[in-house]
């Protein structure tokens, strides 16, 4: 969490509280099982009562344990107080009523008062259980968790606004900016990203790290660890630091299990903070370099460019590589992946072969007509290998980070007809190599951290290739490129 944890409550109480989401489903499940047995059992009333006594006792006992865990979790200060208060006391009420029902069921045959009030209390307890669970879900997932995917006819019936259009596999809202000159930078660009990726943990019902991010006022207020961002200084802004951490890092935001920000979203956040983190300015009023202009172009005109780009190379048909050629590569500890079940394009990854060099990599020649991606970072390859692959017809992606290549090797790549992405992080690439890259008109993205390329070299490269995305990097953030295949629609 960006804000941090409670400083006054002992860690063991918070630790105990973190088991609440796991255990709370046990008494819920047992109570529902008791309801099912009682309602659908064909036994006579007295036998049904005795049948559910142990279930109700177990519900009450596990409910007590769950309540103590819930109290521990509430001490983090991450949840909205009014919702928490209702959830807490309704949960306690369900626990007490479960114990009362167990006692009443046990003494059913001996006491007419028990027989009179058992069914009403049972029904009331079931309703309380539903409300308690719903409030808990609201605090954990947000108040719109149930309604987000509610079918349209039902939404209209209960007065909920129509569902906004979403993208394909991750369910993120598509940001549409029809008029870039009039659009507000925060309201139309930054806020939708925060809503998708941050609000579920930092909202009115749930404030991880005592932080809310669902309004400008709350963003400016910050959390337990202080300000979320420092206007004009993205490198020292906590929000930016967290999203740039490796996904496996415990402080990475969003946390594990949540969808991370895309590279475009991160760059727009950095740009917004760097230019002053304005809440009321229009996008057109804020300075933009070519990289930001390129990103913004993908959000305009109803987001026509929101669909994933597919390289034209991947649309063609090719023969499969021979198994013997693939096996040669695997003997060198290279990972060879077929990128599609329909077309035999290959990706070669040297993640398990850091000592591999030019000699062993000569065997890549056998699959030169199928390979589209070479991930050879942190290996011993040199310029000689780049000379070898310069005539490969379908290379789209090259990862050459932390290798011994130089500008001479980069010049060999100028003849590649389809190269789109190249990673030169941690190499001796300089402005000379950038002149060679400027001739590759298909190039879409280049990574240049920790190189010898000057600001002038970057500007000249951007001038030659205006649509090129140049990533100069941030400490702790590594590029992840994935080749995208078109989704085949069923006929």
KETORLO-631046 format. One record per residue (C-alpha): residue in three letters; y, z, x; residue number from 1. Coordinates in steps of 0.5 Angstrom, whole numbers. Each point is the difference from the previous one (the first is absolute). Example, Ala and Ser with C-alpha at 12.3 -4.5 7.8 and 13.67 -1.06 7.14 Angstrom:
2
aa = ALA, north = -9, up = 16, east = 25, i = 1
aa = SER, north = 7, up = -2, east = 2, i = 2
***
This chain:
491
aa = UNK, north = 0, up = 0, east = 0, i = 1
aa = UNK, north = 7, up = -1, east = 2, i = 2
aa = UNK, north = 3, up = 6, east = -2, i = 3
aa = UNK, north = -5, up = 5, east = 3, i = 4
aa = UNK, north = -4, up = 6, east = -2, i = 5
aa = UNK, north = 2, up = 7, east = -3, i = 6
aa = UNK, north = 2, up = 4, east = 6, i = 7
aa = UNK, north = -1, up = 7, east = -3, i = 8
aa = UNK, north = -7, up = 0, east = -3, i = 9
aa = UNK, north = -6, up = 1, east = 4, i = 10
aa = UNK, north = -4, up = -6, east = 2, i = 11
aa = UNK, north = -6, up = 3, east = -3, i = 12
aa = UNK, north = 3, up = 0, east = -7, i = 13
aa = UNK, north = 2, up = -7, east = 1, i = 14
aa = UNK, north = -7, up = -2, east = 2, i = 15
aa = UNK, north = -3, up = 3, east = -5, i = 16
aa = UNK, north = 4, up = -3, east = -5, i = 17
aa = UNK, north = -2, up = -7, east = 2, i = 18
aa = UNK, north = -7, up = 1, east = -3, i = 19
aa = UNK, north = 3, up = 0, east = -7, i = 20
aa = UNK, north = 0, up = -7, east = -1, i = 21
aa = UNK, north = -7, up = 0, east = 2, i = 22
aa = UNK, north = -3, up = 6, east = -4, i = 23
aa = UNK, north = 5, up = -1, east = -6, i = 24
aa = UNK, north = -5, up = -5, east = -3, i = 25
aa = UNK, north = -6, up = 4, east = 0, i = 26
aa = UNK, north = 2, up = 5, east = -6, i = 27
aa = UNK, north = 3, up = -6, east = -3, i = 28
aa = UNK, north = -6, up = -4, east = 0, i = 29
aa = UNK, north = -4, up = 6, east = -2, i = 30
aa = UNK, north = 4, up = 2, east = -6, i = 31
aa = UNK, north = 0, up = -7, east = -2, i = 32
aa = UNK, north = -8, up = 0, east = 1, i = 33
aa = UNK, north = 0, up = 6, east = -5, i = 34
aa = UNK, north = 4, up = -3, east = -5, i = 35
aa = UNK, north = -5, up = -6, east = 0, i = 36
aa = UNK, north = -6, up = 5, east = -1, i = 37
aa = UNK, north = 3, up = 4, east = -5, i = 38
aa = UNK, north = 2, up = -6, east = -4, i = 39
aa = UNK, north = -6, up = -5, east = 0, i = 40
aa = UNK, north = -5, up = 5, east = 1, i = 41
aa = UNK, north = -5, up = 0, east = -6, i = 42
aa = UNK, north = -2, up = 7, east = 1, i = 43
aa = UNK, north = 2, up = 5, east = -5, i = 44
aa = UNK, north = 7, up = 4, east = 1, i = 45
aa = UNK, north = -3, up = 6, east = 3, i = 46
aa = UNK, north = -4, up = -4, east = 5, i = 47
aa = UNK, north = 6, up = -4, east = 2, i = 48
aa = UNK, north = 4, up = 6, east = 1, i = 49
aa = UNK, north = -5, up = 3, east = 5, i = 50
aa = UNK, north = -1, up = -7, east = 3, i = 51
aa = UNK, north = 8, up = -1, east = 2, i = 52
aa = UNK, north = 1, up = 8, east = 2, i = 53
aa = UNK, north = -2, up = -1, east = 8, i = 54
aa = UNK, north = 4, up = -7, east = 0, i = 55
aa = UNK, north = 6, up = 4, east = -3, i = 56
aa = UNK, north = -1, up = 6, east = 5, i = 57
aa = UNK, north = 0, up = -5, east = 6, i = 58
aa = UNK, north = 6, up = -4, east = -3, i = 59
aa = UNK, north = 4, up = 7, east = 0, i = 60
aa = UNK, north = -2, up = 2, east = 7, i = 61
aa = UNK, north = 1, up = -7, east = 4, i = 62
aa = UNK, north = 6, up = 0, east = -4, i = 63
aa = UNK, north = 3, up = 7, east = 3, i = 64
aa = UNK, north = -2, up = -3, east = 7, i = 65
aa = UNK, north = 4, up = -7, east = -2, i = 66
aa = UNK, north = 6, up = 4, east = -2, i = 67
aa = UNK, north = 0, up = 4, east = 6, i = 68
aa = UNK, north = 0, up = -6, east = 4, i = 69
aa = UNK, north = 5, up = -3, east = -4, i = 70
aa = UNK, north = 5, up = 5, east = 1, i = 71
aa = UNK, north = -1, up = -1, east = 7, i = 72
aa = UNK, north = 1, up = -7, east = 0, i = 73
aa = UNK, north = 7, up = 2, east = -4, i = 74
aa = UNK, north = 3, up = 4, east = 6, i = 75
aa = UNK, north = 1, up = -7, east = 3, i = 76
aa = UNK, north = 6, up = -1, east = -4, i = 77
aa = UNK, north = -2, up = -7, east = -1, i = 78
aa = UNK, north = 0, up = 0, east = -7, i = 79
aa = UNK, north = 5, up = 0, east = -6, i = 80
aa = UNK, north = 1, up = 7, east = -2, i = 81
aa = UNK, north = 0, up = -1, east = -8, i = 82
aa = UNK, north = -6, up = -5, east = 0, i = 83
aa = UNK, north = -4, up = 5, east = 5, i = 84
aa = UNK, north = 2, up = 6, east = -4, i = 85
aa = UNK, north = -3, up = -3, east = -7, i = 86
aa = UNK, north = -7, up = -3, east = 4, i = 87
aa = UNK, north = -1, up = 7, east = 3, i = 88
aa = UNK, north = 1, up = 4, east = -6, i = 89
aa = UNK, north = -4, up = -5, east = -4, i = 90
aa = UNK, north = -6, up = 0, east = 5, i = 91
aa = UNK, north = 0, up = 8, east = 0, i = 92
aa = UNK, north = 0, up = -1, east = -8, i = 93
aa = UNK, north = -6, up = -4, east = 1, i = 94
aa = UNK, north = -4, up = 4, east = 5, i = 95
aa = UNK, north = 1, up = 6, east = -5, i = 96
aa = UNK, north = -2, up = -3, east = -6, i = 97
aa = UNK, north = -6, up = -3, east = 3, i = 98
aa = UNK, north = -2, up = 7, east = 2, i = 99
aa = UNK, north = 2, up = 3, east = -7, i = 100
aa = UNK, north = -4, up = -6, east = -3, i = 101
aa = UNK, north = -6, up = 2, east = 4, i = 102
aa = UNK, north = 0, up = 7, east = -2, i = 103
aa = UNK, north = 1, up = -2, east = -7, i = 104
aa = UNK, north = -6, up = -5, east = 0, i = 105
aa = UNK, north = -4, up = 6, east = 3, i = 106
aa = UNK, north = 1, up = 4, east = -6, i = 107
aa = UNK, north = 1, up = -5, east = -5, i = 108
aa = UNK, north = -6, up = 3, east = -4, i = 109
aa = UNK, north = 2, up = 7, east = 0, i = 110
aa = UNK, north = 8, up = -1, east = -2, i = 111
aa = UNK, north = 3, up = -4, east = -6, i = 112
aa = UNK, north = 7, up = 0, east = 4, i = 113
aa = UNK, north = -3, up = -3, east = 5, i = 114
aa = UNK, north = -3, up = -6, east = -4, i = 115
aa = UNK, north = 6, up = -1, east = -4, i = 116
aa = UNK, north = 5, up = -1, east = 6, i = 117
aa = UNK, north = -5, up = -3, east = 5, i = 118
aa = UNK, north = 1, up = -8, east = -2, i = 119
aa = UNK, north = 7, up = 1, east = -1, i = 120
aa = UNK, north = 1, up = 3, east = 7, i = 121
aa = UNK, north = -5, up = -5, east = 3, i = 122
aa = UNK, north = 4, up = -6, east = -3, i = 123
aa = UNK, north = 6, up = 3, east = 2, i = 124
aa = UNK, north = -3, up = 1, east = 7, i = 125
aa = UNK, north = -2, up = -7, east = 1, i = 126
aa = UNK, north = 7, up = -3, east = -2, i = 127
aa = UNK, north = 3, up = 5, east = 5, i = 128
aa = UNK, north = -4, up = -3, east = 5, i = 129
aa = UNK, north = 2, up = -7, east = -1, i = 130
aa = UNK, north = 7, up = 2, east = 0, i = 131
aa = UNK, north = -1, up = 4, east = 7, i = 132
aa = UNK, north = -4, up = -6, east = 3, i = 133
aa = UNK, north = 6, up = -5, east = -2, i = 134
aa = UNK, north = 5, up = 5, east = 3, i = 135
aa = UNK, north = -4, up = 0, east = 6, i = 136
aa = UNK, north = -1, up = -7, east = 1, i = 137
aa = UNK, north = 8, up = -1, east = -1, i = 138
aa = UNK, north = 1, up = 4, east = 6, i = 139
aa = UNK, north = -5, up = -3, east = 4, i = 140
aa = UNK, north = 1, up = -7, east = -2, i = 141
aa = UNK, north = 7, up = -1, east = -3, i = 142
aa = UNK, north = 2, up = 1, east = -8, i = 143
aa = UNK, north = -2, up = -8, east = -1, i = 144
aa = UNK, north = -7, up = 0, east = 3, i = 145
aa = UNK, north = -3, up = -1, east = -7, i = 146
aa = UNK, north = 5, up = -4, east = -3, i = 147
aa = UNK, north = 1, up = -5, east = 6, i = 148
aa = UNK, north = -6, up = -5, east = -2, i = 149
aa = UNK, north = 0, up = 2, east = -7, i = 150
aa = UNK, north = -1, up = -7, east = -4, i = 151
aa = UNK, north = 6, up = -3, east = -3, i = 152
aa = UNK, north = -2, up = 1, east = -7, i = 153
aa = UNK, north = -1, up = 7, east = 1, i = 154
aa = UNK, north = 7, up = 1, east = 4, i = 155
aa = UNK, north = 4, up = -3, east = -6, i = 156
aa = UNK, north = -3, up = 4, east = -5, i = 157
aa = UNK, north = 1, up = 7, east = 4, i = 158
aa = UNK, north = 7, up = -3, east = 2, i = 159
aa = UNK, north = -1, up = -1, east = 8, i = 160
aa = UNK, north = 4, up = -6, east = 3, i = 161
aa = UNK, north = -5, up = -6, east = 2, i = 162
aa = UNK, north = -3, up = 0, east = 6, i = 163
aa = UNK, north = 3, up = -3, east = 6, i = 164
aa = UNK, north = -3, up = -6, east = 4, i = 165
aa = UNK, north = -4, up = 2, east = 6, i = 166
aa = UNK, north = -3, up = -3, east = 6, i = 167
aa = UNK, north = -8, up = -2, east = 0, i = 168
aa = UNK, north = -4, up = 5, east = 4, i = 169
aa = UNK, north = 4, up = 6, east = 2, i = 170
aa = UNK, north = 4, up = 1, east = -7, i = 171
aa = UNK, north = 7, up = 0, east = 3, i = 172
aa = UNK, north = 6, up = -2, east = -4, i = 173
aa = UNK, north = 3, up = -7, east = 2, i = 174
aa = UNK, north = 7, up = 1, east = 2, i = 175
aa = UNK, north = 4, up = -5, east = -3, i = 176
aa = UNK, north = 7, up = -2, east = 2, i = 177
aa = UNK, north = 3, up = -6, east = -4, i = 178
aa = UNK, north = 7, up = 1, east = 3, i = 179
aa = UNK, north = 0, up = 2, east = 7, i = 180
aa = UNK, north = 8, up = 0, east = 1, i = 181
aa = UNK, north = 0, up = 5, east = -6, i = 182
aa = UNK, north = -6, up = 4, east = 1, i = 183
aa = UNK, north = 1, up = 7, east = 2, i = 184
aa = UNK, north = -3, up = 2, east = 6, i = 185
aa = UNK, north = -3, up = 7, east = -2, i = 186
aa = UNK, north = -1, up = -1, east = -7, i = 187
aa = UNK, north = -3, up = -7, east = 0, i = 188
aa = UNK, north = -4, up = 0, east = 7, i = 189
aa = UNK, north = -1, up = 7, east = 3, i = 190
aa = UNK, north = -1, up = 4, east = -6, i = 191
aa = UNK, north = -6, up = -4, east = -3, i = 192
aa = UNK, north = -4, up = 1, east = 7, i = 193
aa = UNK, north = 1, up = 7, east = 0, i = 194
aa = UNK, north = -2, up = 0, east = -7, i = 195
aa = UNK, north = -6, up = -3, east = 1, i = 196
aa = UNK, north = -2, up = 3, east = 7, i = 197
aa = UNK, north = 3, up = 7, east = 0, i = 198
aa = UNK, north = 2, up = 3, east = -7, i = 199
aa = UNK, north = -7, up = 2, east = -2, i = 200
aa = UNK, north = 0, up = 6, east = 5, i = 201
aa = UNK, north = 8, up = 1, east = 0, i = 202
aa = UNK, north = 2, up = 0, east = -8, i = 203
aa = UNK, north = 2, up = 5, east = -5, i = 204
aa = UNK, north = -7, up = 2, east = -1, i = 205
aa = UNK, north = -2, up = 0, east = 7, i = 206
aa = UNK, north = 4, up = 2, east = 6, i = 207
aa = UNK, north = -4, up = -1, east = 7, i = 208
aa = UNK, north = 4, up = 4, east = 5, i = 209
aa = UNK, north = 5, up = 2, east = -5, i = 210
aa = UNK, north = 2, up = -7, east = 0, i = 211
aa = UNK, north = 2, up = -5, east = -6, i = 212
aa = UNK, north = 2, up = -7, east = 1, i = 213
aa = UNK, north = 1, up = -2, east = -7, i = 214
aa = UNK, north = 7, up = -1, east = 0, i = 215
aa = UNK, north = 6, up = -1, east = 5, i = 216
aa = UNK, north = 2, up = 8, east = 0, i = 217
aa = UNK, north = -7, up = 2, east = 1, i = 218
aa = UNK, north = -1, up = -4, east = 6, i = 219
aa = UNK, north = 7, up = 2, east = 3, i = 220
aa = UNK, north = -2, up = 7, east = -1, i = 221
aa = UNK, north = -6, up = 0, east = 4, i = 222
aa = UNK, north = -6, up = 4, east = 0, i = 223
aa = UNK, north = -3, up = 6, east = 4, i = 224
aa = UNK, north = 1, up = -3, east = 7, i = 225
aa = UNK, north = 7, up = -2, east = -2, i = 226
aa = UNK, north = 3, up = -7, east = -1, i = 227
aa = UNK, north = -5, up = -6, east = -1, i = 228
aa = UNK, north = 5, up = -5, east = 3, i = 229
aa = UNK, north = 6, up = 0, east = 5, i = 230
aa = UNK, north = 4, up = -6, east = -2, i = 231
aa = UNK, north = 1, up = -5, east = 5, i = 232
aa = UNK, north = -6, up = 3, east = 5, i = 233
aa = UNK, north = -6, up = -2, east = -3, i = 234
aa = UNK, north = -4, up = 2, east = 7, i = 235
aa = UNK, north = 2, up = 7, east = -2, i = 236
aa = UNK, north = -1, up = 0, east = -7, i = 237
aa = UNK, north = -6, up = 4, east = -3, i = 238
aa = UNK, north = -2, up = -5, east = -5, i = 239
aa = UNK, north = 0, up = -6, east = 5, i = 240
aa = UNK, north = -4, up = 4, east = 5, i = 241
aa = UNK, north = -6, up = 2, east = -5, i = 242
aa = UNK, north = -1, up = -7, east = -3, i = 243
aa = UNK, north = 0, up = -3, east = 8, i = 244
aa = UNK, north = -6, up = 5, east = 2, i = 245
aa = UNK, north = -7, up = -3, east = 0, i = 246
aa = UNK, north = -3, up = 0, east = -6, i = 247
aa = UNK, north = -6, up = 5, east = 3, i = 248
aa = UNK, north = 6, up = 5, east = 2, i = 249
aa = UNK, north = 0, up = 6, east = -5, i = 250
aa = UNK, north = 8, up = 0, east = -1, i = 251
aa = UNK, north = -1, up = -8, east = -2, i = 252
aa = UNK, north = 4, up = -1, east = -6, i = 253
aa = UNK, north = -3, up = -2, east = -5, i = 254
aa = UNK, north = -6, up = 5, east = 1, i = 255
aa = UNK, north = -7, up = -3, east = 1, i = 256
aa = UNK, north = -2, up = -3, east = -7, i = 257
aa = UNK, north = 7, up = -2, east = -2, i = 258
aa = UNK, north = 2, up = -7, east = 1, i = 259
aa = UNK, north = 4, up = -1, east = 7, i = 260
aa = UNK, north = 7, up = -4, east = 0, i = 261
aa = UNK, north = 0, up = -7, east = 2, i = 262
aa = UNK, north = 3, up = -3, east = 6, i = 263
aa = UNK, north = 5, up = -3, east = -4, i = 264
aa = UNK, north = 2, up = 7, east = -4, i = 265
aa = UNK, north = 0, up = 4, east = 7, i = 266
aa = UNK, north = 5, up = -5, east = 3, i = 267
aa = UNK, north = 4, up = 0, east = -6, i = 268
aa = UNK, north = 0, up = 8, east = 0, i = 269
aa = UNK, north = 2, up = 0, east = 7, i = 270
aa = UNK, north = 6, up = -5, east = -1, i = 271
aa = UNK, north = 2, up = 4, east = -6, i = 272
aa = UNK, north = 1, up = 6, east = 4, i = 273
aa = UNK, north = 3, up = -3, east = 6, i = 274
aa = UNK, north = 5, up = -3, east = -4, i = 275
aa = UNK, north = 2, up = 6, east = -3, i = 276
aa = UNK, north = -5, up = 2, east = -6, i = 277
aa = UNK, north = 5, up = -2, east = -5, i = 278
aa = UNK, north = -2, up = 1, east = -8, i = 279
aa = UNK, north = 6, up = -4, east = -3, i = 280
aa = UNK, north = 1, up = -6, east = 4, i = 281
aa = UNK, north = -3, up = -7, east = -1, i = 282
aa = UNK, north = -5, up = -3, east = 4, i = 283
aa = UNK, north = 5, up = -6, east = 2, i = 284
aa = UNK, north = 5, up = 6, east = 3, i = 285
aa = UNK, north = -4, up = 2, east = 5, i = 286
aa = UNK, north = -1, up = -4, east = 7, i = 287
aa = UNK, north = -7, up = -4, east = 0, i = 288
aa = UNK, north = -3, up = -3, east = 6, i = 289
aa = UNK, north = -5, up = -6, east = 0, i = 290
aa = UNK, north = -6, up = 5, east = -1, i = 291
aa = UNK, north = 3, up = 3, east = -6, i = 292
aa = UNK, north = 2, up = -6, east = -3, i = 293
aa = UNK, north = -7, up = -3, east = 0, i = 294
aa = UNK, north = -3, up = 6, east = -3, i = 295
aa = UNK, north = 5, up = 0, east = -5, i = 296
aa = UNK, north = -1, up = -7, east = -2, i = 297
aa = UNK, north = -7, up = 2, east = -2, i = 298
aa = UNK, north = 3, up = 5, east = -5, i = 299
aa = UNK, north = 4, up = -5, east = -4, i = 300
aa = UNK, north = -1, up = -5, east = -5, i = 301
aa = UNK, north = -5, up = 4, east = -4, i = 302
aa = UNK, north = -3, up = 1, east = 6, i = 303
aa = UNK, north = -3, up = -7, east = 1, i = 304
aa = UNK, north = -3, up = 2, east = 7, i = 305
aa = UNK, north = -3, up = 6, east = -2, i = 306
aa = UNK, north = -7, up = -3, east = 0, i = 307
aa = UNK, north = -4, up = 1, east = 6, i = 308
aa = UNK, north = 1, up = -6, east = 5, i = 309
aa = UNK, north = -6, up = -4, east = 2, i = 310
aa = UNK, north = 0, up = -4, east = 6, i = 311
aa = UNK, north = -1, up = -8, east = -1, i = 312
aa = UNK, north = -6, up = 1, east = 6, i = 313
aa = UNK, north = -4, up = 4, east = -5, i = 314
aa = UNK, north = 0, up = -5, east = -6, i = 315
aa = UNK, north = -4, up = -5, east = 4, i = 316
aa = UNK, north = -7, up = -1, east = 1, i = 317
aa = UNK, north = -4, up = 1, east = 7, i = 318
aa = UNK, north = -7, up = 0, east = 2, i = 319
aa = UNK, north = -3, up = 7, east = 2, i = 320
aa = UNK, north = -1, up = 2, east = 7, i = 321
aa = UNK, north = -7, up = 1, east = 3, i = 322
aa = UNK, north = -3, up = 6, east = 0, i = 323
aa = UNK, north = -1, up = -1, east = 7, i = 324
aa = UNK, north = 7, up = 0, east = 2, i = 325
aa = UNK, north = 2, up = 6, east = -4, i = 326
aa = UNK, north = -6, up = 4, east = 3, i = 327
aa = UNK, north = 3, up = -2, east = 7, i = 328
aa = UNK, north = 6, up = 4, east = -2, i = 329
aa = UNK, north = -3, up = 6, east = -3, i = 330
aa = UNK, north = -4, up = 1, east = 7, i = 331
aa = UNK, north = 7, up = 1, east = 3, i = 332
aa = UNK, north = 1, up = 5, east = -5, i = 333
aa = UNK, north = 5, up = -4, east = -4, i = 334
aa = UNK, north = 1, up = 1, east = -8, i = 335
aa = UNK, north = -1, up = -6, east = -3, i = 336
aa = UNK, north = 2, up = 0, east = -8, i = 337
aa = UNK, north = -1, up = -6, east = -5, i = 338
aa = UNK, north = 6, up = 1, east = -4, i = 339
aa = UNK, north = -2, up = -3, east = -6, i = 340
aa = UNK, north = -7, up = -1, east = -4, i = 341
aa = UNK, north = 2, up = -7, east = -2, i = 342
aa = UNK, north = 3, up = -3, east = 7, i = 343
aa = UNK, north = -3, up = 2, east = 7, i = 344
aa = UNK, north = 7, up = 1, east = 3, i = 345
aa = UNK, north = -1, up = 6, east = 6, i = 346
aa = UNK, north = 4, up = 5, east = 2, i = 347
aa = UNK, north = -2, up = 3, east = 7, i = 348
aa = UNK, north = 2, up = 7, east = 2, i = 349
aa = UNK, north = 0, up = 3, east = 7, i = 350
aa = UNK, north = 1, up = 7, east = -2, i = 351
aa = UNK, north = -7, up = 2, east = 3, i = 352
aa = UNK, north = 1, up = -4, east = 6, i = 353
aa = UNK, north = 6, up = 3, east = 4, i = 354
aa = UNK, north = -3, up = -3, east = 6, i = 355
aa = UNK, north = -1, up = -7, east = -2, i = 356
aa = UNK, north = 4, up = -5, east = 4, i = 357
aa = UNK, north = 1, up = -8, east = 1, i = 358
aa = UNK, north = -8, up = -1, east = 2, i = 359
aa = UNK, north = -3, up = 3, east = -6, i = 360
aa = UNK, north = 5, up = -3, east = -5, i = 361
aa = UNK, north = -2, up = -7, east = 2, i = 362
aa = UNK, north = -5, up = 1, east = -5, i = 363
aa = UNK, north = 5, up = 0, east = -5, i = 364
aa = UNK, north = 0, up = -8, east = 1, i = 365
aa = UNK, north = -6, up = -1, east = -4, i = 366
aa = UNK, north = 3, up = 3, east = -6, i = 367
aa = UNK, north = 7, up = -4, east = 1, i = 368
aa = UNK, north = 0, up = -4, east = -7, i = 369
aa = UNK, north = -2, up = 7, east = -4, i = 370
aa = UNK, north = 4, up = 5, east = 3, i = 371
aa = UNK, north = 7, up = 1, east = -3, i = 372
aa = UNK, north = 2, up = 7, east = 2, i = 373
aa = UNK, north = -1, up = 3, east = 7, i = 374
aa = UNK, north = 1, up = 8, east = 1, i = 375
aa = UNK, north = 0, up = 1, east = 8, i = 376
aa = UNK, north = 5, up = 5, east = 1, i = 377
aa = UNK, north = -2, up = 5, east = 6, i = 378
aa = UNK, north = -4, up = -4, east = 3, i = 379
aa = UNK, north = 0, up = -3, east = 7, i = 380
aa = UNK, north = 1, up = -7, east = -2, i = 381
aa = UNK, north = 6, up = -4, east = 4, i = 382
aa = UNK, north = 4, up = -7, east = -1, i = 383
aa = UNK, north = -7, up = -4, east = 2, i = 384
aa = UNK, north = -3, up = 2, east = -7, i = 385
aa = UNK, north = 7, up = -2, east = -3, i = 386
aa = UNK, north = -1, up = -7, east = 3, i = 387
aa = UNK, north = -7, up = 0, east = -3, i = 388
aa = UNK, north = 2, up = 1, east = -7, i = 389
aa = UNK, north = 6, up = -4, east = 0, i = 390
aa = UNK, north = -4, up = -6, east = -3, i = 391
aa = UNK, north = -3, up = 4, east = -5, i = 392
aa = UNK, north = 1, up = -3, east = -7, i = 393
aa = UNK, north = 0, up = 5, east = -5, i = 394
aa = UNK, north = 3, up = 7, east = 4, i = 395
aa = UNK, north = 5, up = 3, east = -5, i = 396
aa = UNK, north = 0, up = 7, east = 3, i = 397
aa = UNK, north = 0, up = 3, east = 7, i = 398
aa = UNK, north = 0, up = 7, east = 2, i = 399
aa = UNK, north = 1, up = 0, east = 7, i = 400
aa = UNK, north = 4, up = 7, east = 1, i = 401
aa = UNK, north = -1, up = 4, east = 6, i = 402
aa = UNK, north = -3, up = -6, east = 4, i = 403
aa = UNK, north = 2, up = -3, east = 7, i = 404
aa = UNK, north = 3, up = -6, east = -3, i = 405
aa = UNK, north = 6, up = -3, east = 2, i = 406
aa = UNK, north = 6, up = -5, east = -2, i = 407
aa = UNK, north = -5, up = -5, east = 3, i = 408
aa = UNK, north = -5, up = 1, east = -4, i = 409
aa = UNK, north = 4, up = 0, east = -6, i = 410
aa = UNK, north = 3, up = -7, east = 1, i = 411
aa = UNK, north = -8, up = -2, east = 0, i = 412
aa = UNK, north = 1, up = 2, east = -8, i = 413
aa = UNK, north = 5, up = -5, east = -1, i = 414
aa = UNK, north = -5, up = -5, east = -2, i = 415
aa = UNK, north = -4, up = 4, east = -5, i = 416
aa = UNK, north = 2, up = -4, east = -7, i = 417
aa = UNK, north = -1, up = 6, east = -5, i = 418
aa = UNK, north = 1, up = 7, east = 4, i = 419
aa = UNK, north = 4, up = 4, east = -5, i = 420
aa = UNK, north = -1, up = 7, east = 3, i = 421
aa = UNK, north = 0, up = 3, east = 7, i = 422
aa = UNK, north = 0, up = 7, east = 3, i = 423
aa = UNK, north = 3, up = 1, east = 7, i = 424
aa = UNK, north = 1, up = 7, east = 0, i = 425
aa = UNK, north = 0, up = 3, east = 7, i = 426
aa = UNK, north = 0, up = -6, east = 3, i = 427
aa = UNK, north = 5, up = -3, east = 6, i = 428
aa = UNK, north = 2, up = -5, east = -5, i = 429
aa = UNK, north = 8, up = -2, east = 1, i = 430
aa = UNK, north = 5, up = -5, east = -3, i = 431
aa = UNK, north = -4, up = -5, east = 4, i = 432
aa = UNK, north = -6, up = 1, east = -5, i = 433
aa = UNK, north = 5, up = 0, east = -6, i = 434
aa = UNK, north = 2, up = -7, east = 2, i = 435
aa = UNK, north = -7, up = -2, east = 0, i = 436
aa = UNK, north = -1, up = 3, east = -7, i = 437
aa = UNK, north = 6, up = -3, east = -3, i = 438
aa = UNK, north = -4, up = -7, east = 0, i = 439
aa = UNK, north = -5, up = 3, east = -4, i = 440
aa = UNK, north = 3, up = -2, east = -7, i = 441
aa = UNK, north = -6, up = 3, east = -4, i = 442
aa = UNK, north = 1, up = 7, east = 3, i = 443
aa = UNK, north = 2, up = 5, east = -6, i = 444
aa = UNK, north = -1, up = 7, east = 4, i = 445
aa = UNK, north = 1, up = 3, east = 7, i = 446
aa = UNK, north = -1, up = 7, east = 3, i = 447
aa = UNK, north = 4, up = 1, east = 6, i = 448
aa = UNK, north = 0, up = 7, east = 2, i = 449
aa = UNK, north = 0, up = 3, east = 7, i = 450
aa = UNK, north = 1, up = -7, east = 3, i = 451
aa = UNK, north = 6, up = -3, east = 4, i = 452
aa = UNK, north = 3, up = -4, east = -5, i = 453
aa = UNK, north = 8, up = 1, east = -1, i = 454
aa = UNK, north = 4, up = 1, east = -6, i = 455
aa = UNK, north = 2, up = -7, east = 2, i = 456
aa = UNK, north = -7, up = -3, east = 0, i = 457
aa = UNK, north = -1, up = 3, east = -7, i = 458
aa = UNK, north = 6, up = -3, east = -3, i = 459
aa = UNK, north = -1, up = -7, east = 3, i = 460
aa = UNK, north = -7, up = 0, east = -2, i = 461
aa = UNK, north = 2, up = 2, east = -7, i = 462
aa = UNK, north = 5, up = -5, east = 0, i = 463
aa = UNK, north = -5, up = -5, east = 2, i = 464
aa = UNK, north = -5, up = 2, east = -6, i = 465
aa = UNK, north = 5, up = 3, east = -5, i = 466
aa = UNK, north = -6, up = 2, east = -5, i = 467
aa = UNK, north = -4, up = 4, east = 6, i = 468
aa = UNK, north = -1, up = 7, east = -1, i = 469
aa = UNK, north = 1, up = 4, east = 7, i = 470
aa = UNK, north = -3, up = 7, east = 0, i = 471
aa = UNK, north = 3, up = 4, east = 6, i = 472
aa = UNK, north = -3, up = 6, east = -2, i = 473
aa = UNK, north = 0, up = 7, east = -1, i = 474
aa = UNK, north = -4, up = 5, east = 4, i = 475
aa = UNK, north = -6, up = 2, east = -3, i = 476
aa = UNK, north = -1, up = -6, east = -5, i = 477
aa = UNK, north = -5, up = -5, east = 2, i = 478
aa = UNK, north = 0, up = -7, east = -4, i = 479
aa = UNK, north = -6, up = -2, east = -5, i = 480
aa = UNK, north = -1, up = -7, east = -1, i = 481
aa = UNK, north = -5, up = -2, east = -5, i = 482
aa = UNK, north = -1, up = -8, east = -2, i = 483
aa = UNK, north = 0, up = -1, east = -7, i = 484
aa = UNK, north = -5, up = -4, east = -4, i = 485
aa = UNK, north = 2, up = -3, east = -7, i = 486
aa = UNK, north = -4, up = 3, east = -5, i = 487
aa = UNK, north = -4, up = -5, east = -4, i = 488
aa = UNK, north = 0, up = 1, east = -7, i = 489
aa = UNK, north = -6, up = -1, east = -5, i = 490
aa = UNK, north = 0, up = -7, east = -3, i = 491
***
